[in-house]
Amino acid sequence: MRIQLELRQGHFYDFKPGWFRIRPPTKTFSELKGLVTHFGLHTVCQEAHCPNMAECWSGGTATFMVLGDTCTRGCKFCAVKTGNPKGVVNAEEPSLLAQCVKAMNLLGKERISYVVITSVDRDDLPDQGAGHFASCVREVKNANRDIRVEVLTPDFRGNPDCVRTVVDAFPDVFGHNLETVRRLQGKVRDPRAGYEQSLSVLAAAKEINPNLLTKSSMMLGLGETEEETIEAMKDLRHAGVDMLMLGQYLRPSAFHVPVAEYMPPEKFNKLKLAGESLGFRYVAAGPFVRSSYRAGELFVKNILRK
Ligand code: SF4
């Protein structure tokens, strides 16, 4: 589908096809959001302007972004602020995160049973934030007994020791995004990121703990062909990846890489079937799917109950 561009009052607006219907936020969602602000935490949902916020949170999945809101990278598809945090890290964050999750569940409405912890890239830190990431996992798990934690990590420049630091904190799912197909990496991602590097991070996590479930995600509609997408899916399977998320790239602003195509739902369904035939334990594919889209529900439905 070709896109039409409309600029108004500095807001960037992309005409989107009919299948893009955003769900309105619930009251509980606003209460949860209030708690996040109260504890001085960030969510990738808010930073990346994710359209699924209300749905995910109301479904018991909350996604937190740790290590601040400023990334040392500058990927051309991402709305997260980039810059140099100069080594600053909030040492209280792991315990604040644990308390926030606990408080969310004390609200007594929809239970937060699944927490996704992601972060900006911190090339300014000696361990690129791996130690802090691991502390966040441990604190959340220690303070919230039956909670499941998924991590969505940076590439740590492919350093297996950093990967081991996070894996040894025993998350339930280890995620790292390939983002796009091999040919488009340079066009879409920060030059410090890379296809083989991201695959090596996922393979390292599986090697360190073969029982650990691994997950990756790709945005579609950036100009890739179906063959290239399937090739990338095969490479992810080869790296031992269990779960795959395929979603539509949405352009955050006129300064970000343009949308090449709005993929219709039927194309996503075709790729979902291709992914299942390649052996992924589950593939979530659709215009609204994001890395941690309804992560908790999909985990329970496709991993625990199968
Ligand atoms: S590394 Fe992640 S947070 Fe940073 S700019 Fe790239 S996608 Fe955004």
Residues whose N, C-alpha, C, O or C-beta is under 5 A from the ligand:
A	BS01	SF4	C71 R73 G74 C75 C78 V80 S119 V120 D121
